[in-house]
Amino acid sequence: MQILQIISSARGAESYSTQLSQGIIDKLLVAHPGSSVVIRNLAQTPFPHLEEAHLQAYFTPAESRSAEQQQAVHHSDEAIAEILAADVLVIGVPFYNFSVTSSLKSWLDHLTRAGITFRYTPTGPEGLITGKKVYLAVASGGIYSTGPMQPYDFATPYLRHMLGFLGMTDVVVARAEGLKIPEFQATALQKGLDSVTV
């Protein structure tokens, strides 16, 4: 089994979302000995935000692309190849201002390619990245799974929607939440990890 780990926190080893995602991967490796892990660290090597050159390259047939367009499409092709090769994705999702990091958003933008990772049909769009299991390792200072702050969770619904749009509907959400609330700090990470069965 091949596991693709997506790191999107800028906090390095101190990141709770990265620690939670690593804990999930450790569980997967115990359950599936011999599995391999590919790490894509978006904080250390971010994908560029989409610009006109990228969009022009996407809509130009491969055989007609200029050298500049070939370079512009490189990140997208790389991201798509990695995800297609993976059986399982473990995505670290730190809450930055109630949503995902801009680096994670850019990665998703490069993944979303009409005719390659999704297509339009007479009955609506169809995701073409199928057969994947996805774990979202979500870390937040507050409590967003329930209670008065739940409407402020713009990260998890967005990721479920985008992943589903691309064909990935088998999504498990693990949360290390309340990390800035004294009575929850000590147990938040372990609680999130304990919620995951692989």
TORPA-4810 file (N, C-alpha, C, O; in nm, 3 decimals):
<nodes>
NODE_1_0.085_-0.119_0.000_0.000_0.000_0.000_0.088_0.124_0.000_0.190_0.129_0.070_M
NODE_2_0.051_0.224_-0.077_0.126_0.350_-0.079_0.044_0.459_-0.011_-0.073_0.481_-0.044_Q
NODE_3_0.108_0.526_0.083_0.045_0.632_0.161_0.106_0.765_0.118_0.228_0.779_0.113_I
NODE_4_0.021_0.862_0.088_0.067_0.997_0.056_0.033_1.087_0.173_-0.084_1.107_0.207_L
NODE_5_0.138_1.143_0.235_0.119_1.234_0.347_0.133_1.378_0.297_0.234_1.414_0.238_Q
NODE_6_0.031_1.458_0.323_0.032_1.599_0.285_0.049_1.682_0.412_-0.037_1.680_0.500_I
NODE_7_0.160_1.754_0.421_0.186_1.843_0.534_0.160_1.986_0.488_0.216_2.030_0.388_I
NODE_8_0.075_2.058_0.563_0.045_2.195_0.520_0.068_2.298_0.631_0.042_2.416_0.611_S
NODE_9_0.115_2.253_0.746_0.141_2.345_0.856_0.280_2.405_0.843_0.375_2.338_0.802_S
NODE_10_0.291_2.532_0.879_0.420_2.601_0.877_0.493_2.590_1.011_0.596_2.655_1.030_A
NODE_11_0.442_2.509_1.103_0.500_2.503_1.239_0.604_2.392_1.256_0.653_2.372_1.366_R
NODE_12_0.636_2.322_1.152_0.738_2.219_1.161_0.699_2.109_1.257_0.585_2.064_1.260_G
NODE_13_0.798_2.064_1.338_0.776_1.952_1.429_0.675_1.986_1.539_0.619_1.896_1.600_A
NODE_14_0.651_2.115_1.565_0.556_2.156_1.668_0.410_2.148_1.621_0.318_2.164_1.701_E
NODE_15_0.390_2.123_1.494_0.256_2.122_1.437_0.173_2.006_1.490_0.215_1.890_1.482_S
NODE_16_0.058_2.036_1.544_-0.032_1.931_1.591_-0.097_1.855_1.475_-0.119_1.735_1.486_Y
NODE_17_-0.126_1.924_1.366_-0.185_1.853_1.252_-0.085_1.754_1.192_-0.124_1.646_1.147_S
NODE_18_0.042_1.791_1.192_0.144_1.699_1.142_0.164_1.583_1.239_0.181_1.468_1.196_T
NODE_19_0.163_1.611_1.368_0.175_1.504_1.467_0.057_1.407_1.458_0.075_1.286_1.467_Q
NODE_20_-0.063_1.461_1.440_-0.181_1.376_1.429_-0.176_1.293_1.301_-0.208_1.174_1.303_L
NODE_21_-0.136_1.355_1.192_-0.127_1.280_1.066_-0.020_1.172_1.075_-0.037_1.063_1.021_S
NODE_22_0.090_1.201_1.144_0.194_1.100_1.161_0.144_0.984_1.248_0.177_0.868_1.223_Q
NODE_23_0.067_1.016_1.350_0.009_0.911_1.433_-0.084_0.819_1.353_-0.086_0.698_1.374_G
NODE_24_-0.161_0.878_1.262_-0.249_0.798_1.176_-0.165_0.709_1.084_-0.197_0.592_1.064_I
NODE_25_-0.059_0.765_1.030_0.029_0.687_0.942_0.094_0.572_1.019_0.106_0.462_0.966_I
NODE_26_0.136_0.598_1.142_0.194_0.491_1.224_0.094_0.377_1.242_0.131_0.260_1.235_D
NODE_27_-0.032_0.411_1.265_-0.135_0.308_1.275_-0.150_0.230_1.145_-0.162_0.108_1.145_K
NODE_28_-0.148_0.301_1.033_-0.162_0.237_0.903_-0.045_0.142_0.876_-0.065_0.034_0.820_L
NODE_29_0.075_0.182_0.916_0.192_0.098_0.892_0.189_-0.029_0.977_0.238_-0.134_0.935_L
NODE_30_0.131_-0.018_1.097_0.115_-0.139_1.179_0.011_-0.232_1.117_0.029_-0.353_1.114_V
NODE_31_-0.098_-0.173_1.068_-0.206_-0.253_1.010_-0.170_-0.309_0.873_-0.221_-0.413_0.832_A
NODE_32_-0.080_-0.240_0.803_-0.043_-0.282_0.666_0.109_-0.283_0.653_0.167_-0.193_0.592_H
NODE_33_0.175_-0.384_0.710_0.322_-0.390_0.704_0.371_-0.389_0.560_0.309_-0.446_0.470_P
NODE_34_0.484_-0.323_0.540_0.541_-0.316_0.406_0.492_-0.200_0.324_0.535_-0.181_0.210_G
NODE_35_0.400_-0.121_0.379_0.350_-0.004_0.307_0.460_0.101_0.295_0.552_0.106_0.377_S
NODE_36_0.449_0.185_0.194_0.546_0.294_0.175_0.476_0.428_0.195_0.356_0.440_0.176_S
NODE_37_0.555_0.527_0.234_0.502_0.661_0.260_0.575_0.762_0.172_0.698_0.767_0.170_V
NODE_38_0.498_0.842_0.100_0.552_0.954_0.022_0.507_1.081_0.092_0.388_1.098_0.119_V
NODE_39_0.601_1.170_0.121_0.570_1.294_0.193_0.574_1.412_0.097_0.671_1.433_0.025_I
NODE_40_0.465_1.489_0.098_0.460_1.615_0.022_0.443_1.726_0.125_0.335_1.746_0.180_R
NODE_41_0.552_1.799_0.151_0.550_1.906_0.250_0.524_2.039_0.179_0.614_2.099_0.120_N
NODE_42_0.400_2.084_0.187_0.360_2.206_0.116_0.410_2.332_0.185_0.414_2.439_0.125_L
NODE_43_0.447_2.319_0.313_0.502_2.435_0.384_0.645_2.462_0.341_0.686_2.577_0.325_A
NODE_44_0.722_2.355_0.322_0.862_2.370_0.281_0.875_2.394_0.131_0.960_2.471_0.087_Q
NODE_45_0.790_2.329_0.053_0.795_2.344_-0.092_0.654_2.371_-0.143_0.589_2.280_-0.194_T
NODE_46_0.608_2.494_-0.130_0.469_2.525_-0.170_0.451_2.528_-0.321_0.543_2.561_-0.396_P
NODE_47_0.333_2.493_-0.364_0.297_2.509_-0.504_0.263_2.655_-0.528_0.208_2.720_-0.439_F
NODE_48_0.294_2.708_-0.645_0.260_2.849_-0.672_0.109_2.867_-0.681_0.036_2.776_-0.721_P
NODE_49_0.064_2.984_-0.644_-0.077_3.016_-0.664_-0.104_3.023_-0.814_-0.018_3.063_-0.892_H
NODE_50_-0.226_2.985_-0.852_-0.257_2.982_-0.995_-0.249_3.122_-1.056_-0.300_3.219_-1.001_L
NODE_51_-0.184_3.129_-1.171_-0.174_3.252_-1.247_-0.216_3.225_-1.390_-0.248_3.111_-1.426_E
NODE_52_-0.217_3.328_-1.472_-0.263_3.314_-1.610_-0.184_3.207_-1.685_-0.242_3.133_-1.765_E
NODE_53_-0.054_3.197_-1.660_0.029_3.100_-1.732_-0.015_2.957_-1.704_-0.015_2.873_-1.793_A
NODE_54_-0.054_2.931_-1.579_-0.100_2.797_-1.545_-0.229_2.764_-1.620_-0.242_2.657_-1.679_H
NODE_55_-0.324_2.857_-1.615_-0.453_2.831_-1.678_-0.440_2.816_-1.829_-0.506_2.731_-1.889_L
NODE_56_-0.356_2.896_-1.890_-0.332_2.882_-2.034_-0.273_2.746_-2.066_-0.311_2.682_-2.165_Q
NODE_57_-0.181_2.700_-1.983_-0.118_2.570_-2.006_-0.219_2.457_-1.992_-0.217_2.362_-2.070_A
NODE_58_-0.308_2.467_-1.892_-0.406_2.361_-1.870_-0.497_2.343_-1.991_-0.536_2.231_-2.025_Y
NODE_59_-0.529_2.452_-2.056_-0.626_2.447_-2.167_-0.559_2.442_-2.304_-0.625_2.460_-2.406_F
NODE_60_-0.429_2.417_-2.304_-0.355_2.399_-2.429_-0.319_2.251_-2.442_-0.262_2.195_-2.348_T
NODE_61_-0.349_2.188_-2.555_-0.311_2.046_-2.571_-0.161_2.026_-2.545_-0.080_2.111_-2.581_P
NODE_62_-0.126_1.915_-2.482_0.012_1.891_-2.440_0.111_1.908_-2.554_0.219_1.964_-2.535_A
NODE_63_0.075_1.860_-2.674_0.167_1.866_-2.787_0.185_2.007_-2.841_0.276_2.032_-2.920_E
NODE_64_0.099_2.099_-2.799_0.107_2.237_-2.849_0.162_2.335_-2.747_0.172_2.454_-2.776_S
NODE_65_0.198_2.287_-2.630_0.245_2.378_-2.525_0.385_2.431_-2.556_0.471_2.359_-2.606_R
NODE_66_0.403_2.557_-2.524_0.536_2.618_-2.533_0.621_2.568_-2.417_0.570_2.503_-2.326_S
NODE_67_0.750_2.600_-2.422_0.839_2.562_-2.312_0.791_2.624_-2.181_0.798_2.559_-2.076_A
NODE_68_0.744_2.748_-2.186_0.695_2.815_-2.066_0.570_2.747_-2.012_0.553_2.733_-1.891_E
NODE_69_0.483_2.704_-2.103_0.360_2.636_-2.060_0.391_2.499_-2.002_0.325_2.455_-1.908_Q
NODE_70_0.489_2.431_-2.058_0.529_2.301_-2.004_0.581_2.316_-1.862_0.554_2.231_-1.776_Q
NODE_71_0.654_2.423_-1.837_0.704_2.450_-1.703_0.588_2.485_-1.609_0.586_2.445_-1.493_Q
NODE_72_0.492_2.561_-1.661_0.379_2.606_-1.579_0.292_2.489_-1.534_0.234_2.493_-1.425_A
NODE_73_0.282_2.386_-1.617_0.195_2.273_-1.584_0.266_2.166_-1.501_0.205_2.068_-1.459_V
NODE_74_0.395_2.186_-1.478_0.476_2.085_-1.411_0.424_2.049_-1.273_0.410_1.931_-1.241_H
NODE_75_0.393_2.150_-1.189_0.347_2.123_-1.053_0.217_2.044_-1.054_0.199_1.951_-0.976_H
NODE_76_0.127_2.082_-1.143_-0.001_2.013_-1.151_0.017_1.867_-1.190_-0.041_1.778_-1.127_S
NODE_77_0.097_1.843_-1.292_0.121_1.705_-1.336_0.184_1.621_-1.223_0.151_1.504_-1.205_D
NODE_78_0.274_1.684_-1.149_0.342_1.615_-1.039_0.244_1.580_-0.927_0.246_1.468_-0.875_E
NODE_79_0.158_1.675_-0.891_0.060_1.651_-0.786_-0.037_1.542_-0.825_-0.072_1.456_-0.743_A
NODE_80_-0.082_1.545_-0.949_-0.177_1.445_-0.997_-0.113_1.307_-1.000_-0.176_1.208_-0.961_I
NODE_81_0.010_1.297_-1.046_0.080_1.168_-1.051_0.095_1.110_-0.911_0.077_0.990_-0.891_A
NODE_82_0.129_1.195_-0.813_0.144_1.147_-0.675_0.014_1.093_-0.619_0.012_0.988_-0.554_E
NODE_83_-0.094_1.164_-0.644_-0.220_1.122_-0.584_-0.275_0.998_-0.654_-0.338_0.914_-0.590_I
NODE_84_-0.252_0.986_-0.783_-0.299_0.867_-0.855_-0.222_0.743_-0.812_-0.276_0.632_-0.813_L
NODE_85_-0.096_0.760_-0.773_-0.014_0.647_-0.731_-0.046_0.601_-0.589_-0.012_0.490_-0.551_A
NODE_86_-0.112_0.686_-0.512_-0.139_0.656_-0.371_-0.266_0.575_-0.355_-0.361_0.588_-0.432_A
NODE_87_-0.266_0.491_-0.252_-0.387_0.419_-0.212_-0.460_0.494_-0.100_-0.582_0.493_-0.091_D
NODE_88_-0.380_0.559_-0.015_-0.433_0.630_0.101_-0.370_0.768_0.108_-0.250_0.783_0.084_V
NODE_89_-0.450_0.869_0.141_-0.400_1.004_0.164_-0.421_1.039_0.311_-0.528_1.013_0.367_L
NODE_90_-0.319_1.098_0.372_-0.332_1.150_0.508_-0.294_1.298_0.499_-0.179_1.333_0.476_V
NODE_91_-0.393_1.384_0.518_-0.375_1.527_0.495_-0.378_1.601_0.628_-0.478_1.596_0.700_I
NODE_92_-0.269_1.668_0.661_-0.264_1.750_0.781_-0.334_1.882_0.754_-0.303_1.953_0.658_G
NODE_93_-0.431_1.915_0.841_-0.515_2.033_0.819_-0.514_2.122_0.944_-0.600_2.105_1.030_V
NODE_94_-0.420_2.215_0.955_-0.427_2.311_1.064_-0.530_2.419_1.030_-0.545_2.458_0.915_P
NODE_95_-0.600_2.466_1.133_-0.696_2.576_1.113_-0.618_2.707_1.108_-0.555_2.746_1.206_F
NODE_96_-0.623_2.773_0.995_-0.567_2.909_0.983_-0.684_3.002_0.954_-0.738_3.002_0.844_Y
NODE_97_-0.722_3.080_1.054_-0.833_3.174_1.037_-0.959_3.105_0.985_-1.023_3.151_0.891_N
NODE_98_-0.991_2.994_1.050_-1.113_2.916_1.027_-1.113_2.834_0.898_-1.214_2.774_0.863_F
NODE_99_-1.002_2.832_0.827_-1.000_2.759_0.700_-0.867_2.687_0.681_-0.788_2.675_0.775_S
NODE_100_-0.842_2.640_0.560_-0.718_2.568_0.529_-0.607_2.668_0.501_-0.633_2.786_0.479_V
NODE_101_-0.485_2.619_0.503_-0.371_2.705_0.468_-0.375_2.737_0.319_-0.432_2.661_0.240_T
NODE_102_-0.315_2.848_0.281_-0.311_2.883_0.139_-0.231_2.782_0.059_-0.257_2.761_-0.059_S
NODE_103_-0.132_2.718_0.123_-0.052_2.618_0.052_-0.136_2.494_0.020_-0.119_2.434_-0.087_S
NODE_104_-0.226_2.455_0.110_-0.314_2.342_0.083_-0.415_2.378_-0.026_-0.447_2.296_-0.111_L
NODE_105_-0.464_2.499_-0.022_-0.557_2.546_-0.126_-0.488_2.544_-0.263_-0.549_2.503_-0.361_K
NODE_106_-0.363_2.588_-0.269_-0.290_2.588_-0.396_-0.271_2.446_-0.449_-0.285_2.422_-0.569_S
NODE_107_-0.239_2.353_-0.359_-0.223_2.213_-0.400_-0.352_2.161_-0.462_-0.349_2.095_-0.566_W
NODE_108_-0.466_2.192_-0.399_-0.595_2.149_-0.452_-0.624_2.215_-0.587_-0.680_2.153_-0.676_L
NODE_109_-0.585_2.341_-0.600_-0.605_2.410_-0.728_-0.527_2.342_-0.840_-0.577_2.331_-0.952_D
NODE_110_-0.407_2.297_-0.810_-0.326_2.230_-0.911_-0.378_2.089_-0.941_-0.354_2.035_-1.049_H
NODE_111_-0.450_2.030_-0.846_-0.508_1.897_-0.867_-0.633_1.900_-0.954_-0.666_1.802_-1.020_L
NODE_112_-0.703_2.013_-0.952_-0.836_2.020_-1.013_-0.824_2.056_-1.160_-0.813_2.174_-1.196_T
NODE_113_-0.827_1.955_-1.245_-0.807_1.973_-1.389_-0.919_1.905_-1.467_-0.934_1.783_-1.462_R
NODE_114_-0.996_1.984_-1.539_-1.106_1.929_-1.620_-1.051_1.831_-1.723_-0.953_1.858_-1.792_A
NODE_115_-1.116_1.716_-1.732_-1.075_1.614_-1.827_-0.967_1.522_-1.775_-0.937_1.420_-1.837_G
NODE_116_-0.908_1.555_-1.660_-0.800_1.474_-1.604_-0.839_1.421_-1.465_-0.832_1.301_-1.440_I
NODE_117_-0.878_1.511_-1.376_-0.918_1.468_-1.242_-1.069_1.479_-1.220_-1.120_1.429_-1.121_T
NODE_118_-1.138_1.543_-1.311_-1.285_1.544_-1.311_-1.330_1.573_-1.453_-1.253_1.621_-1.536_F
NODE_119_-1.456_1.544_-1.480_-1.512_1.574_-1.612_-1.658_1.613_-1.597_-1.725_1.574_-1.501_R
NODE_120_-1.705_1.690_-1.691_-1.845_1.728_-1.694_-1.923_1.628_-1.779_-1.880_1.591_-1.888_Y
NODE_121_-2.038_1.586_-1.728_-2.125_1.493_-1.798_-2.264_1.555_-1.808_-2.291_1.655_-1.742_T
NODE_122_-2.353_1.497_-1.888_-2.490_1.551_-1.897_-2.564_1.554_-1.764_-2.658_1.631_-1.746_P
NODE_123_-2.521_1.469_-1.670_-2.588_1.465_-1.539_-2.509_1.537_-1.430_-2.545_1.531_-1.313_T
NODE_124_-2.403_1.607_-1.469_-2.325_1.681_-1.371_-2.180_1.638_-1.371_-2.142_1.547_-1.445_G
NODE_125_-2.096_1.702_-1.289_-1.953_1.668_-1.286_-1.929_1.530_-1.226_-2.005_1.483_-1.141_P
NODE_126_-1.821_1.466_-1.272_-1.783_1.334_-1.224_-1.636_1.336_-1.185_-1.550_1.372_-1.266_E
NODE_127_-1.606_1.298_-1.061_-1.468_1.291_-1.016_-1.398_1.170_-1.072_-1.458_1.063_-1.082_G
NODE_128_-1.272_1.186_-1.110_-1.197_1.079_-1.175_-1.086_1.022_-1.087_-1.017_0.929_-1.128_L
NODE_129_-1.068_1.076_-0.967_-0.970_1.019_-0.873_-1.049_0.932_-0.775_-1.101_0.981_-0.675_I
NODE_130_-1.057_0.805_-0.805_-1.143_0.716_-0.726_-1.062_0.606_-0.658_-0.944_0.586_-0.688_T
NODE_131_-1.128_0.536_-0.567_-1.063_0.423_-0.499_-0.961_0.463_-0.395_-0.875_0.382_-0.359_G
NODE_132_-0.969_0.585_-0.345_-0.874_0.632_-0.244_-0.941_0.644_-0.107_-1.059_0.679_-0.098_K
NODE_133_-0.867_0.614_-0.003_-0.910_0.640_0.135_-0.838_0.766_0.181_-0.717_0.779_0.163_K
NODE_134_-0.913_0.859_0.241_-0.854_0.986_0.283_-0.877_1.007_0.433_-0.989_0.990_0.482_V
NODE_135_-0.771_1.043_0.502_-0.779_1.083_0.643_-0.744_1.230_0.652_-0.639_1.273_0.604_Y
NODE_136_-0.832_1.308_0.714_-0.803_1.448_0.741_-0.763_1.462_0.887_-0.842_1.434_0.977_L
NODE_137_-0.640_1.505_0.910_-0.589_1.525_1.046_-0.603_1.673_1.079_-0.515_1.754_1.048_A
NODE_138_-0.714_1.708_1.143_-0.750_1.848_1.165_-0.709_1.891_1.305_-0.740_1.823_1.403_V
NODE_139_-0.639_2.003_1.315_-0.596_2.056_1.444_-0.644_2.200_1.459_-0.629_2.281_1.367_A
NODE_140_-0.701_2.230_1.576_-0.753_2.365_1.597_-0.743_2.405_1.743_-0.749_2.321_1.833_S
NODE_141_-0.726_2.533_1.766_-0.717_2.585_1.901_-0.849_2.579_1.975_-0.852_2.560_2.096_G
NODE_142_-0.960_2.595_1.901_-1.093_2.590_1.960_-1.164_2.461_1.927_-1.106_2.370_1.867_G
NODE_143_-1.290_2.453_1.967_-1.375_2.337_1.939_-1.468_2.374_1.823_-1.547_2.468_1.833_I
NODE_144_-1.455_2.299_1.713_-1.535_2.331_1.595_-1.623_2.215_1.548_-1.703_2.233_1.456_Y
NODE_145_-1.610_2.099_1.610_-1.693_1.985_1.567_-1.836_2.000_1.616_-1.929_1.950_1.552_S
NODE_146_-1.855_2.068_1.729_-1.987_2.092_1.786_-1.986_2.229_1.853_-1.882_2.293_1.866_T
NODE_147_-2.103_2.272_1.896_-2.111_2.394_1.975_-2.119_2.521_1.893_-2.137_2.516_1.772_G
NODE_148_-2.106_2.635_1.960_-2.129_2.764_1.894_-2.029_2.798_1.785_-2.058_2.881_1.699_P
NODE_149_-1.909_2.736_1.786_-1.808_2.767_1.685_-1.817_2.678_1.561_-1.743_2.698_1.465_M
NODE_150_-1.907_2.580_1.562_-1.917_2.488_1.449_-1.940_2.559_1.316_-1.881_2.518_1.215_Q
NODE_151_-2.024_2.664_1.310_-2.045_2.732_1.181_-1.917_2.798_1.126_-1.911_2.834_1.008_P
NODE_152_-1.816_2.814_1.212_-1.692_2.878_1.168_-1.592_2.780_1.109_-1.482_2.820_1.069_Y
NODE_153_-1.627_2.654_1.103_-1.540_2.554_1.041_-1.560_2.559_0.890_-1.650_2.496_0.836_D
NODE_154_-1.475_2.635_0.824_-1.480_2.644_0.678_-1.380_2.550_0.613_-1.374_2.540_0.490_F
NODE_155_-1.300_2.481_0.695_-1.197_2.392_0.642_-1.252_2.254_0.607_-1.237_2.208_0.494_A
NODE_156_-1.317_2.189_0.703_-1.361_2.051_0.682_-1.468_2.039_0.575_-1.455_1.953_0.488_T
NODE_157_-1.575_2.120_0.576_-1.674_2.110_0.468_-1.613_2.138_0.330_-1.648_2.073_0.232_P
NODE_158_-1.522_2.235_0.324_-1.457_2.267_0.197_-1.378_2.147_0.145_-1.388_2.111_0.028_Y
NODE_159_-1.300_2.085_0.234_-1.218_1.971_0.190_-1.305_1.853_0.151_-1.277_1.787_0.051_L
NODE_160_-1.409_1.825_0.227_-1.500_1.716_0.190_-1.560_1.742_0.051_-1.569_1.651_-0.032_R
NODE_161_-1.600_1.866_0.027_-1.660_1.900_-0.102_-1.560_1.886_-0.215_-1.590_1.824_-0.317_H
NODE_162_-1.440_1.942_-0.198_-1.340_1.938_-0.304_-1.293_1.796_-0.332_-1.282_1.755_-0.448_M
NODE_163_-1.266_1.720_-0.228_-1.222_1.582_-0.246_-1.332_1.500_-0.312_-1.304_1.419_-0.401_L
NODE_164_-1.456_1.520_-0.269_-1.568_1.450_-0.329_-1.587_1.488_-0.475_-1.618_1.403_-0.558_G
NODE_165_-1.569_1.614_-0.505_-1.579_1.661_-0.644_-1.478_1.590_-0.733_-1.505_1.562_-0.850_F
NODE_166_-1.362_1.560_-0.677_-1.257_1.491_-0.753_-1.271_1.339_-0.749_-1.192_1.268_-0.812_L
NODE_167_-1.371_1.289_-0.675_-1.397_1.145_-0.673_-1.359_1.075_-0.545_-1.379_0.954_-0.533_G
NODE_168_-1.306_1.149_-0.447_-1.262_1.089_-0.321_-1.368_1.112_-0.214_-1.372_1.218_-0.151_M
NODE_169_-1.454_1.013_-0.195_-1.568_1.026_-0.104_-1.550_0.947_0.026_-1.629_0.964_0.119_T
NODE_170_-1.448_0.862_0.033_-1.423_0.783_0.155_-1.328_0.864_0.243_-1.206_0.845_0.238_D
NODE_171_-1.385_0.954_0.322_-1.306_1.051_0.399_-1.334_1.034_0.548_-1.449_1.034_0.591_V
NODE_172_-1.228_1.019_0.626_-1.237_1.011_0.772_-1.175_1.138_0.830_-1.065_1.177_0.792_V
NODE_173_-1.246_1.202_0.922_-1.197_1.323_0.986_-1.156_1.292_1.129_-1.237_1.245_1.209_V
NODE_174_-1.030_1.318_1.161_-0.979_1.306_1.298_-0.946_1.447_1.347_-0.882_1.525_1.276_A
NODE_175_-0.991_1.479_1.467_-0.973_1.616_1.516_-0.894_1.619_1.648_-0.929_1.552_1.744_R
NODE_176_-0.789_1.699_1.648_-0.723_1.739_1.772_-0.769_1.882_1.795_-0.711_1.976_1.740_A
NODE_177_-0.872_1.898_1.876_-0.932_2.031_1.891_-0.934_2.075_2.036_-0.927_1.993_2.128_E
NODE_178_-0.944_2.206_2.054_-0.935_2.262_2.188_-0.792_2.276_2.237_-0.767_2.277_2.357_G
NODE_179_-0.699_2.285_2.143_-0.558_2.288_2.179_-0.515_2.417_2.250_-0.407_2.422_2.309_L
NODE_180_-0.599_2.519_2.245_-0.571_2.644_2.317_-0.663_2.662_2.437_-0.666_2.768_2.499_K
NODE_181_-0.738_2.557_2.469_-0.828_2.562_2.585_-0.767_2.477_2.695_-0.753_2.356_2.677_I
NODE_182_-0.729_2.537_2.809_-0.651_2.465_2.911_-0.705_2.327_2.949_-0.628_2.233_2.964_P
NODE_183_-0.836_2.315_2.965_-0.890_2.186_3.011_-0.889_2.077_2.904_-0.914_1.960_2.934_E
NODE_184_-0.860_2.114_2.779_-0.856_2.015_2.671_-0.716_1.993_2.614_-0.693_1.894_2.543_F
NODE_185_-0.623_2.082_2.643_-0.491_2.080_2.580_-0.420_1.945_2.593_-0.369_1.891_2.495_Q
NODE_186_-0.417_1.893_2.713_-0.334_1.776_2.741_-0.382_1.650_2.669_-0.303_1.562_2.639_A
NODE_187_-0.512_1.642_2.642_-0.568_1.519_2.585_-0.613_1.532_2.440_-0.653_1.433_2.379_T
NODE_188_-0.607_1.653_2.384_-0.666_1.677_2.252_-0.602_1.591_2.143_-0.672_1.532_2.061_A
NODE_189_-0.469_1.583_2.142_-0.401_1.509_2.036_-0.433_1.360_2.045_-0.466_1.298_1.944_L
NODE_190_-0.422_1.304_2.164_-0.449_1.161_2.181_-0.595_1.128_2.151_-0.624_1.024_2.093_Q
NODE_191_-0.686_1.216_2.190_-0.828_1.195_2.160_-0.851_1.188_2.011_-0.927_1.104_1.963_K
NODE_192_-0.786_1.277_1.937_-0.800_1.275_1.792_-0.747_1.146_1.733_-0.810_1.088_1.644_G
NODE_193_-0.634_1.102_1.781_-0.573_0.978_1.730_-0.658_0.856_1.767_-0.674_0.765_1.686_L
NODE_194_-0.711_0.855_1.888_-0.792_0.742_1.933_-0.922_0.729_1.853_-0.982_0.622_1.849_D
NODE_195_-0.965_0.838_1.791_-1.090_0.834_1.715_-1.077_0.762_1.582_-1.176_0.736_1.515_S
NODE_196_-0.953_0.731_1.543_-0.928_0.674_1.411_-0.908_0.523_1.420_-0.825_0.474_1.497_V
NODE_197_-0.985_0.452_1.341_-0.967_0.307_1.326_-0.922_0.282_1.183_-0.985_0.328_1.089_T
NODE_198_-0.813_0.209_1.166_-0.762_0.184_1.030_-0.782_0.036_0.994_-0.746_-0.007_0.885_V
</nodes>
